Amino acid sequence: MSNITLAIDDGLLEAARKVAAENGMSLNAYIRDFLQRNAERKVAKDQAKHYATMVKDVQGDSGGWKFKREELYEDRW
């Protein structure tokens, strides 16, 4: 694990310590959790954007063929 140094306003530091304590966490664990959740949110957002782009680019054509429920499930019987 790496160590970092942050420059932070004293008021913000005290507020963060209070929130961390209210959640039963050390300030270190609170900041690490905050960074992890935001990084995961960014990854999920990027994945969703990529998926949306892929779906938009897909063009389907059934040639007018209509699906029948029995045909879709016939190999399961």
C-alpha positions as CSV (number, residue, x, y, z in Angstrom):
1,M,0.0,0.0,0.0
2,S,1.2,3.5,-0.8
3,N,1.2,6.5,1.5
4,I,0.1,9.9,0.3
5,T,0.2,13.4,1.8
6,L,-2.8,15.7,1.5
7,A,-3.1,19.4,2.0
8,I,-6.6,20.0,3.5
9,D,-8.4,22.8,5.2
10,D,-8.6,22.4,9.0
11,G,-12.4,22.7,9.1
12,L,-12.8,20.1,6.4
13,L,-10.4,17.8,8.2
14,E,-12.4,18.0,11.4
15,A,-15.7,17.5,9.6
16,A,-14.3,14.4,7.8
17,R,-12.9,13.0,11.1
18,K,-16.4,13.4,12.6
19,V,-18.1,11.7,9.8
20,A,-15.6,8.9,9.8
21,A,-16.1,8.4,13.6
22,E,-19.9,8.4,13.2
23,N,-19.4,5.5,10.7
24,G,-17.1,3.7,13.0
25,M,-14.1,4.2,10.8
26,S,-10.7,5.8,11.0
27,L,-10.1,8.8,8.8
28,N,-7.7,6.8,6.8
29,A,-10.3,4.0,6.2
30,Y,-12.9,6.6,5.5
31,I,-10.8,8.3,2.8
32,R,-9.8,5.0,1.3
33,D,-13.4,3.9,1.1
34,F,-14.4,7.2,-0.4
35,L,-11.7,6.9,-3.1
36,Q,-12.6,3.3,-3.8
37,R,-16.3,3.9,-4.2
38,N,-15.7,6.8,-6.6
39,A,-13.2,4.9,-8.6
40,E,-15.6,2.0,-8.9
41,R,-18.4,4.4,-9.9
42,K,-16.2,5.8,-12.7
43,V,-15.4,2.3,-14.0
44,A,-19.1,1.3,-14.0
45,K,-20.1,4.6,-15.7
46,D,-17.4,4.0,-18.4
47,Q,-18.6,0.4,-18.9
48,A,-22.2,1.5,-19.2
49,K,-21.2,4.2,-21.8
50,H,-19.2,1.6,-23.8
51,Y,-22.2,-0.8,-23.7
52,A,-24.6,1.9,-24.8
53,T,-22.3,2.7,-27.7
54,M,-22.1,-0.9,-28.7
55,V,-25.9,-1.4,-28.6
56,K,-26.5,1.8,-30.6
57,D,-24.2,0.5,-33.3
58,V,-25.8,-2.9,-33.6
59,Q,-28.3,-3.3,-36.5
60,G,-30.6,-6.3,-36.4
61,D,-32.7,-7.7,-39.2
62,S,-34.9,-10.7,-38.9
63,G,-36.0,-10.4,-42.5
64,G,-39.6,-10.2,-41.3
65,W,-39.5,-13.5,-39.5
66,K,-41.6,-13.5,-36.3
67,F,-40.4,-15.4,-33.3
68,K,-42.7,-18.0,-31.8
69,R,-42.5,-19.0,-28.2
70,E,-42.5,-22.7,-28.9
71,E,-39.6,-22.4,-31.4
72,L,-37.5,-20.4,-28.9
73,Y,-37.8,-23.0,-26.2
74,E,-38.1,-26.2,-28.3
75,D,-34.5,-27.3,-27.6
76,R,-35.1,-27.2,-23.8
77,W,-37.8,-29.9,-23.9
